[in-house]
Amino acid sequence: MVKVIQGKEGDLFQCEVCGLKYASREMGERCEAWCTEHKSCNLDIIKSAVQEDIPPTL
């Protein structure tokens, strides 16, 4: 089951295996299912991952 995280612009759905976050529950669940079954990440899935606020570098 994906973890629901409160984001600035709505809920994010986090894969509990690899930790990547998605804007839709469906993508979070697809990622978690893939990670669990294959013990790896799928590039077609993770390209839909979203970044949280990352402080700018100087």
Distance bins in CASP14 RR format, pairs under 12 A and 6 or more apart:
PFRMAT RR
TARGET T0000
AUTHOR 0000-0000-0000
RMODE 2
METHOD distances of the structure
MODEL  1
1 13 0 0 0 0 1 0 0 0 0 0 0
1 14 0 0 0 0 0 1 0 0 0 0 0
1 15 0 0 0 0 0 1 0 0 0 0 0
1 16 1 0 0 1 0 0 0 0 0 0 0
1 17 0 0 0 0 0 1 0 0 0 0 0
1 25 0 0 0 0 1 0 0 0 0 0 0
1 28 0 0 0 0 0 1 0 0 0 0 0
1 29 0 0 0 0 1 0 0 0 0 0 0
1 32 1 0 0 1 0 0 0 0 0 0 0
1 33 0 0 0 0 0 1 0 0 0 0 0
1 36 0 0 0 0 0 1 0 0 0 0 0
2 11 0 0 0 0 0 1 0 0 0 0 0
2 12 0 0 0 0 1 0 0 0 0 0 0
2 13 1 0 1 0 0 0 0 0 0 0 0
2 14 1 0 0 1 0 0 0 0 0 0 0
2 15 1 0 0 1 0 0 0 0 0 0 0
2 16 1 0 0 1 0 0 0 0 0 0 0
2 17 0 0 0 0 1 0 0 0 0 0 0
2 18 0 0 0 0 0 1 0 0 0 0 0
2 19 0 0 0 0 1 0 0 0 0 0 0
2 20 0 0 0 0 0 1 0 0 0 0 0
2 21 0 0 0 0 1 0 0 0 0 0 0
2 22 1 0 0 1 0 0 0 0 0 0 0
2 23 0 0 0 0 0 1 0 0 0 0 0
2 24 0 0 0 0 0 1 0 0 0 0 0
2 25 1 0 0 1 0 0 0 0 0 0 0
2 26 0 0 0 0 1 0 0 0 0 0 0
2 27 0 0 0 0 1 0 0 0 0 0 0
2 28 1 0 1 0 0 0 0 0 0 0 0
2 29 1 0 1 0 0 0 0 0 0 0 0
2 30 0 0 0 0 1 0 0 0 0 0 0
2 31 0 0 0 0 1 0 0 0 0 0 0
2 32 1 0 1 0 0 0 0 0 0 0 0
2 33 0 0 0 0 1 0 0 0 0 0 0
2 35 0 0 0 0 0 1 0 0 0 0 0
2 36 0 0 0 0 0 1 0 0 0 0 0
3 11 0 0 0 0 0 1 0 0 0 0 0
3 12 0 0 0 0 1 0 0 0 0 0 0
3 13 1 0 0 1 0 0 0 0 0 0 0
3 14 1 0 1 0 0 0 0 0 0 0 0
3 15 0 0 0 0 1 0 0 0 0 0 0
3 16 1 0 1 0 0 0 0 0 0 0 0
3 17 0 0 0 0 0 1 0 0 0 0 0
3 18 0 0 0 0 0 1 0 0 0 0 0
3 19 0 0 0 0 1 0 0 0 0 0 0
3 20 0 0 0 0 0 1 0 0 0 0 0
3 21 0 0 0 0 1 0 0 0 0 0 0
3 22 0 0 0 0 0 1 0 0 0 0 0
3 25 0 0 0 0 0 1 0 0 0 0 0
3 28 0 0 0 0 1 0 0 0 0 0 0
3 29 0 0 0 0 0 1 0 0 0 0 0
3 31 0 0 0 0 0 1 0 0 0 0 0
3 32 0 0 0 0 1 0 0 0 0 0 0
4 10 0 0 0 0 1 0 0 0 0 0 0
4 11 1 0 1 0 0 0 0 0 0 0 0
4 12 1 0 0 1 0 0 0 0 0 0 0
4 13 1 0 0 1 0 0 0 0 0 0 0
4 14 1 0 0 1 0 0 0 0 0 0 0
4 15 0 0 0 0 0 1 0 0 0 0 0
4 16 0 0 0 0 0 1 0 0 0 0 0
4 21 0 0 0 0 0 1 0 0 0 0 0
4 22 0 0 0 0 0 1 0 0 0 0 0
4 23 0 0 0 0 0 1 0 0 0 0 0
4 24 0 0 0 0 0 1 0 0 0 0 0
4 25 0 0 0 0 1 0 0 0 0 0 0
4 28 0 0 0 0 0 1 0 0 0 0 0
4 29 0 0 0 0 0 1 0 0 0 0 0
5 11 1 0 0 1 0 0 0 0 0 0 0
5 12 1 0 1 0 0 0 0 0 0 0 0
5 13 1 0 0 1 0 0 0 0 0 0 0
5 14 1 0 1 0 0 0 0 0 0 0 0
5 15 0 0 0 0 0 1 0 0 0 0 0
5 16 0 0 0 0 0 1 0 0 0 0 0
5 19 0 0 0 0 0 1 0 0 0 0 0
5 20 0 0 0 0 0 1 0 0 0 0 0
5 21 1 0 0 1 0 0 0 0 0 0 0
5 22 0 0 0 0 0 1 0 0 0 0 0
5 23 0 0 0 0 0 1 0 0 0 0 0
5 25 0 0 0 0 0 1 0 0 0 0 0
5 28 0 0 0 0 0 1 0 0 0 0 0
5 50 0 0 0 0 0 1 0 0 0 0 0
5 52 0 0 0 0 1 0 0 0 0 0 0
6 12 1 0 0 1 0 0 0 0 0 0 0
6 13 0 0 0 0 0 1 0 0 0 0 0
6 14 0 0 0 0 0 1 0 0 0 0 0
6 21 0 0 0 0 0 1 0 0 0 0 0
6 52 0 0 0 0 0 1 0 0 0 0 0
7 13 0 0 0 0 0 1 0 0 0 0 0
7 14 0 0 0 0 0 1 0 0 0 0 0
7 21 0 0 0 0 1 0 0 0 0 0 0
7 22 0 0 0 0 0 1 0 0 0 0 0
7 23 0 0 0 0 1 0 0 0 0 0 0
7 50 0 0 0 0 1 0 0 0 0 0 0
7 51 0 0 0 0 0 1 0 0 0 0 0
7 52 1 0 0 1 0 0 0 0 0 0 0
7 53 0 0 0 0 1 0 0 0 0 0 0
8 23 0 0 0 0 0 1 0 0 0 0 0
8 50 0 0 0 0 0 1 0 0 0 0 0
8 51 0 0 0 0 0 1 0 0 0 0 0
8 52 0 0 0 0 1 0 0 0 0 0 0
8 53 1 0 0 1 0 0 0 0 0 0 0
9 23 0 0 0 0 1 0 0 0 0 0 0
9 50 0 0 0 0 1 0 0 0 0 0 0
9 52 0 0 0 0 0 1 0 0 0 0 0
9 53 0 0 0 0 0 1 0 0 0 0 0
10 21 0 0 0 0 0 1 0 0 0 0 0
10 22 0 0 0 0 0 1 0 0 0 0 0
10 23 0 0 0 0 1 0 0 0 0 0 0
10 24 0 0 0 0 0 1 0 0 0 0 0
10 50 0 0 0 0 0 1 0 0 0 0 0
10 52 0 0 0 0 0 1 0 0 0 0 0
11 21 0 0 0 0 1 0 0 0 0 0 0
11 22 0 0 0 0 0 1 0 0 0 0 0
11 23 0 0 0 0 1 0 0 0 0 0 0
11 24 0 0 0 0 1 0 0 0 0 0 0
11 25 0 0 0 0 1 0 0 0 0 0 0
11 28 0 0 0 0 0 1 0 0 0 0 0
11 50 0 0 0 0 0 1 0 0 0 0 0
12 19 0 0 0 0 0 1 0 0 0 0 0
12 20 0 0 0 0 1 0 0 0 0 0 0
12 21 1 0 1 0 0 0 0 0 0 0 0
12 22 1 0 0 1 0 0 0 0 0 0 0
12 23 1 0 0 1 0 0 0 0 0 0 0
12 24 0 0 0 0 1 0 0 0 0 0 0
12 25 0 0 0 0 1 0 0 0 0 0 0
12 27 0 0 0 0 0 1 0 0 0 0 0
12 28 0 0 0 0 1 0 0 0 0 0 0
12 48 0 0 0 0 0 1 0 0 0 0 0
12 49 0 0 0 0 1 0 0 0 0 0 0
12 50 1 0 0 1 0 0 0 0 0 0 0
12 51 0 0 0 0 0 1 0 0 0 0 0
12 52 1 0 0 1 0 0 0 0 0 0 0
12 53 0 0 0 0 0 1 0 0 0 0 0
13 19 0 0 0 0 0 1 0 0 0 0 0
13 20 0 0 0 0 1 0 0 0 0 0 0
13 21 1 0 0 1 0 0 0 0 0 0 0
13 22 1 0 1 0 0 0 0 0 0 0 0
13 23 1 0 0 1 0 0 0 0 0 0 0
13 24 1 0 0 1 0 0 0 0 0 0 0
13 25 1 0 1 0 0 0 0 0 0 0 0
13 26 0 0 0 0 1 0 0 0 0 0 0
13 27 1 0 0 1 0 0 0 0 0 0 0
13 28 1 0 1 0 0 0 0 0 0 0 0
13 29 1 0 0 1 0 0 0 0 0 0 0
13 30 0 0 0 0 0 1 0 0 0 0 0
13 31 0 0 0 0 1 0 0 0 0 0 0
13 32 0 0 0 0 1 0 0 0 0 0 0
13 48 0 0 0 0 0 1 0 0 0 0 0
13 49 0 0 0 0 0 1 0 0 0 0 0
13 50 0 0 0 0 1 0 0 0 0 0 0
14 20 1 0 0 1 0 0 0 0 0 0 0
14 21 1 0 1 0 0 0 0 0 0 0 0
14 22 1 0 0 1 0 0 0 0 0 0 0
14 23 0 0 0 0 0 1 0 0 0 0 0
14 25 0 0 0 0 0 1 0 0 0 0 0
14 27 0 0 0 0 0 1 0 0 0 0 0
14 28 1 0 0 1 0 0 0 0 0 0 0
14 29 0 0 0 0 0 1 0 0 0 0 0
14 31 0 0 0 0 1 0 0 0 0 0 0
14 32 0 0 0 0 1 0 0 0 0 0 0
14 35 0 0 0 0 0 1 0 0 0 0 0
14 49 0 0 0 0 1 0 0 0 0 0 0
14 50 0 0 0 0 0 1 0 0 0 0 0
14 52 0 0 0 0 1 0 0 0 0 0 0
15 21 1 0 0 1 0 0 0 0 0 0 0
15 22 1 0 0 1 0 0 0 0 0 0 0
15 25 0 0 0 0 0 1 0 0 0 0 0
15 27 0 0 0 0 1 0 0 0 0 0 0
15 28 1 0 1 0 0 0 0 0 0 0 0
15 29 0 0 0 0 1 0 0 0 0 0 0
15 30 0 0 0 0 1 0 0 0 0 0 0
15 31 1 0 1 0 0 0 0 0 0 0 0
15 32 1 0 1 0 0 0 0 0 0 0 0
15 33 0 0 0 0 1 0 0 0 0 0 0
15 34 0 0 0 0 1 0 0 0 0 0 0
15 35 1 0 1 0 0 0 0 0 0 0 0
15 36 0 0 0 0 1 0 0 0 0 0 0
15 41 0 0 0 0 1 0 0 0 0 0 0
15 42 0 0 0 0 0 1 0 0 0 0 0
15 45 0 0 0 0 1 0 0 0 0 0 0
15 46 0 0 0 0 1 0 0 0 0 0 0
15 48 0 0 0 0 0 1 0 0 0 0 0
15 49 0 0 0 0 1 0 0 0 0 0 0
15 50 0 0 0 0 0 1 0 0 0 0 0
16 28 0 0 0 0 1 0 0 0 0 0 0
16 29 0 0 0 0 0 1 0 0 0 0 0
16 31 0 0 0 0 1 0 0 0 0 0 0
16 32 1 0 0 1 0 0 0 0 0 0 0
16 33 0 0 0 0 0 1 0 0 0 0 0
16 35 0 0 0 0 1 0 0 0 0 0 0
16 36 0 0 0 0 1 0 0 0 0 0 0
17 28 0 0 0 0 0 1 0 0 0 0 0
17 29 0 0 0 0 0 1 0 0 0 0 0
17 30 0 0 0 0 0 1 0 0 0 0 0
17 31 1 0 0 1 0 0 0 0 0 0 0
17 32 1 0 1 0 0 0 0 0 0 0 0
17 33 0 0 0 0 1 0 0 0 0 0 0
17 34 0 0 0 0 1 0 0 0 0 0 0
17 35 1 1 0 0 0 0 0 0 0 0 0
17 36 1 0 1 0 0 0 0 0 0 0 0
17 37 0 0 0 0 1 0 0 0 0 0 0
17 38 0 0 0 0 0 1 0 0 0 0 0
17 39 0 0 0 0 1 0 0 0 0 0 0
17 40 0 0 0 0 1 0 0 0 0 0 0
17 41 0 0 0 0 1 0 0 0 0 0 0
17 42 0 0 0 0 0 1 0 0 0 0 0
17 45 0 0 0 0 0 1 0 0 0 0 0
17 46 0 0 0 0 0 1 0 0 0 0 0
18 28 0 0 0 0 0 1 0 0 0 0 0
18 31 1 0 0 1 0 0 0 0 0 0 0
18 32 0 0 0 0 1 0 0 0 0 0 0
18 33 0 0 0 0 0 1 0 0 0 0 0
18 34 0 0 0 0 1 0 0 0 0 0 0
18 35 1 0 1 0 0 0 0 0 0 0 0
18 36 0 0 0 0 1 0 0 0 0 0 0
18 38 0 0 0 0 0 1 0 0 0 0 0
18 39 0 0 0 0 0 1 0 0 0 0 0
18 40 0 0 0 0 1 0 0 0 0 0 0
18 41 1 0 1 0 0 0 0 0 0 0 0
18 42 0 0 0 0 0 1 0 0 0 0 0
18 45 0 0 0 0 1 0 0 0 0 0 0
18 46 0 0 0 0 1 0 0 0 0 0 0
18 49 0 0 0 0 1 0 0 0 0 0 0
19 28 0 0 0 0 1 0 0 0 0 0 0
19 31 0 0 0 0 1 0 0 0 0 0 0
19 32 0 0 0 0 1 0 0 0 0 0 0
19 35 0 0 0 0 1 0 0 0 0 0 0
19 41 0 0 0 0 1 0 0 0 0 0 0
19 46 0 0 0 0 0 1 0 0 0 0 0
19 49 0 0 0 0 1 0 0 0 0 0 0
19 50 0 0 0 0 0 1 0 0 0 0 0
19 52 0 0 0 0 0 1 0 0 0 0 0
20 27 0 0 0 0 1 0 0 0 0 0 0
20 28 1 0 0 1 0 0 0 0 0 0 0
20 30 0 0 0 0 0 1 0 0 0 0 0
20 31 1 0 1 0 0 0 0 0 0 0 0
20 32 0 0 0 0 1 0 0 0 0 0 0
20 34 0 0 0 0 0 1 0 0 0 0 0
20 35 0 0 0 0 1 0 0 0 0 0 0
20 41 1 0 0 1 0 0 0 0 0 0 0
20 42 0 0 0 0 0 1 0 0 0 0 0
20 43 0 0 0 0 0 1 0 0 0 0 0
20 45 0 0 0 0 1 0 0 0 0 0 0
20 46 1 0 1 0 0 0 0 0 0 0 0
20 47 0 0 0 0 0 1 0 0 0 0 0
20 48 0 0 0 0 1 0 0 0 0 0 0
20 49 1 0 1 0 0 0 0 0 0 0 0
20 50 0 0 0 0 1 0 0 0 0 0 0
20 51 0 0 0 0 1 0 0 0 0 0 0
20 52 0 0 0 0 0 1 0 0 0 0 0
21 27 0 0 0 0 1 0 0 0 0 0 0
21 28 0 0 0 0 1 0 0 0 0 0 0
21 31 0 0 0 0 1 0 0 0 0 0 0
21 32 0 0 0 0 0 1 0 0 0 0 0
21 46 0 0 0 0 0 1 0 0 0 0 0
21 48 0 0 0 0 0 1 0 0 0 0 0
21 49 1 0 0 1 0 0 0 0 0 0 0
21 50 1 0 1 0 0 0 0 0 0 0 0
21 51 0 0 0 0 1 0 0 0 0 0 0
21 52 1 0 0 1 0 0 0 0 0 0 0
21 53 0 0 0 0 0 1 0 0 0 0 0
22 28 1 0 1 0 0 0 0 0 0 0 0
22 29 0 0 0 0 1 0 0 0 0 0 0
22 30 0 0 0 0 1 0 0 0 0 0 0
22 31 1 0 0 1 0 0 0 0 0 0 0
22 32 0 0 0 0 1 0 0 0 0 0 0
22 45 0 0 0 0 1 0 0 0 0 0 0
22 46 0 0 0 0 1 0 0 0 0 0 0
22 47 0 0 0 0 0 1 0 0 0 0 0
22 48 1 0 1 0 0 0 0 0 0 0 0
22 49 1 0 1 0 0 0 0 0 0 0 0
22 50 1 0 0 1 0 0 0 0 0 0 0
22 51 0 0 0 0 0 1 0 0 0 0 0
22 52 0 0 0 0 0 1 0 0 0 0 0
23 48 1 0 0 1 0 0 0 0 0 0 0
23 49 0 0 0 0 1 0 0 0 0 0 0
23 50 1 0 1 0 0 0 0 0 0 0 0
23 51 0 0 0 0 0 1 0 0 0 0 0
23 52 0 0 0 0 0 1 0 0 0 0 0
24 30 0 0 0 0 1 0 0 0 0 0 0
24 31 0 0 0 0 0 1 0 0 0 0 0
24 45 0 0 0 0 0 1 0 0 0 0 0
24 48 1 0 0 1 0 0 0 0 0 0 0
24 49 0 0 0 0 0 1 0 0 0 0 0
24 50 0 0 0 0 1 0 0 0 0 0 0
25 31 0 0 0 0 0 1 0 0 0 0 0
25 32 0 0 0 0 0 1 0 0 0 0 0
26 32 0 0 0 0 0 1 0 0 0 0 0
26 33 0 0 0 0 0 1 0 0 0 0 0
26 45 0 0 0 0 0 1 0 0 0 0 0
26 48 0 0 0 0 1 0 0 0 0 0 0
27 33 0 0 0 0 0 1 0 0 0 0 0
27 34 0 0 0 0 0 1 0 0 0 0 0
27 42 0 0 0 0 0 1 0 0 0 0 0
27 44 0 0 0 0 0 1 0 0 0 0 0
27 45 1 0 0 1 0 0 0 0 0 0 0
27 46 0 0 0 0 1 0 0 0 0 0 0
27 47 0 0 0 0 1 0 0 0 0 0 0
27 48 1 0 1 0 0 0 0 0 0 0 0
27 49 1 0 0 1 0 0 0 0 0 0 0
27 50 0 0 0 0 1 0 0 0 0 0 0
28 34 0 0 0 0 1 0 0 0 0 0 0
28 35 0 0 0 0 1 0 0 0 0 0 0
28 36 0 0 0 0 0 1 0 0 0 0 0
28 41 0 0 0 0 0 1 0 0 0 0 0
28 42 0 0 0 0 0 1 0 0 0 0 0
28 45 0 0 0 0 1 0 0 0 0 0 0
28 46 0 0 0 0 0 1 0 0 0 0 0
28 48 0 0 0 0 1 0 0 0 0 0 0
28 49 0 0 0 0 1 0 0 0 0 0 0
28 50 0 0 0 0 0 1 0 0 0 0 0
29 35 0 0 0 0 0 1 0 0 0 0 0
29 36 0 0 0 0 0 1 0 0 0 0 0
29 45 0 0 0 0 0 1 0 0 0 0 0
29 48 0 0 0 0 0 1 0 0 0 0 0
30 36 0 0 0 0 0 1 0 0 0 0 0
30 37 0 0 0 0 0 1 0 0 0 0 0
30 38 0 0 0 0 0 1 0 0 0 0 0
30 41 0 0 0 0 0 1 0 0 0 0 0
30 42 0 0 0 0 1 0 0 0 0 0 0
30 44 0 0 0 0 1 0 0 0 0 0 0
30 45 1 0 1 0 0 0 0 0 0 0 0
30 46 0 0 0 0 0 1 0 0 0 0 0
30 47 0 0 0 0 0 1 0 0 0 0 0
30 48 0 0 0 0 1 0 0 0 0 0 0
30 49 0 0 0 0 0 1 0 0 0 0 0
31 37 0 0 0 0 0 1 0 0 0 0 0
31 38 0 0 0 0 0 1 0 0 0 0 0
31 40 0 0 0 0 0 1 0 0 0 0 0
31 41 1 0 0 1 0 0 0 0 0 0 0
31 42 1 0 0 1 0 0 0 0 0 0 0
31 43 0 0 0 0 0 1 0 0 0 0 0
31 44 0 0 0 0 0 1 0 0 0 0 0
31 45 1 0 1 0 0 0 0 0 0 0 0
31 46 1 0 0 1 0 0 0 0 0 0 0
31 47 0 0 0 0 0 1 0 0 0 0 0
31 48 0 0 0 0 1 0 0 0 0 0 0
31 49 1 0 0 1 0 0 0 0 0 0 0
31 50 0 0 0 0 0 1 0 0 0 0 0
32 38 0 0 0 0 0 1 0 0 0 0 0
32 41 0 0 0 0 0 1 0 0 0 0 0
32 42 0 0 0 0 0 1 0 0 0 0 0
32 45 0 0 0 0 1 0 0 0 0 0 0
32 46 0 0 0 0 0 1 0 0 0 0 0
33 41 0 0 0 0 0 1 0 0 0 0 0
33 42 0 0 0 0 1 0 0 0 0 0 0
33 45 0 0 0 0 1 0 0 0 0 0 0
34 40 1 0 0 1 0 0 0 0 0 0 0
34 41 1 0 0 1 0 0 0 0 0 0 0
34 42 1 0 1 0 0 0 0 0 0 0 0
34 43 0 0 0 0 0 1 0 0 0 0 0
34 44 0 0 0 0 1 0 0 0 0 0 0
34 45 1 0 1 0 0 0 0 0 0 0 0
34 46 0 0 0 0 1 0 0 0 0 0 0
34 48 0 0 0 0 0 1 0 0 0 0 0
35 41 1 0 0 1 0 0 0 0 0 0 0
35 42 0 0 0 0 1 0 0 0 0 0 0
35 45 0 0 0 0 1 0 0 0 0 0 0
35 46 0 0 0 0 1 0 0 0 0 0 0
35 49 0 0 0 0 0 1 0 0 0 0 0
36 42 0 0 0 0 0 1 0 0 0 0 0
37 45 0 0 0 0 0 1 0 0 0 0 0
38 45 0 0 0 0 0 1 0 0 0 0 0
40 46 0 0 0 0 0 1 0 0 0 0 0
41 47 0 0 0 0 0 1 0 0 0 0 0
41 48 0 0 0 0 0 1 0 0 0 0 0
41 49 0 0 0 0 1 0 0 0 0 0 0
42 48 0 0 0 0 0 1 0 0 0 0 0
42 49 0 0 0 0 0 1 0 0 0 0 0
43 49 0 0 0 0 0 1 0 0 0 0 0
END
